[in-house]
C-alpha cells in the first residue's frame, strides 16, 4: 500500500514539475519525501531504467498531447514540455517513439 502511494506521489510530482528544466532526482526526493533507493526501485518496477528516463518519457507524453491538441505548431513550441533545447527534444523523441518529431509537423499526403 505504501509503495503504491509512493508511486502515485512520484508520478503526480513528475507530471506537475516536468516542465522545469534540469529536474533532478534530488529535487524529486525532496518534493516527494521518497528516498533515492525507493524512488529508483519504483521507477525500475515500472520498466524504466532510471529517473531520467522516467522524466523524459513523461515529457515526451506531454509533447505528444501538445501536438494532438494543436497546442504546438512547430518543434520550438514543444520546449514547454520541459526540454532545455530542440536538440535534446529531437533526440529524446526519436529515442522513445522511433519517429522524428519534425515528421509530426509535416503535412500528411
Buried (B, 14 or more C-beta within 10 A) or exposed (E): EEEEEBBEBBBEBBEEBBBEEEBEBEEBBEBBEBEEEBBBBBBBEEEBEEBEBBBBBBBBBBBBEBBEEEEBEEBEBBBBBBBEEBEBBBBBBBEBBEEEBEEBBEEEE
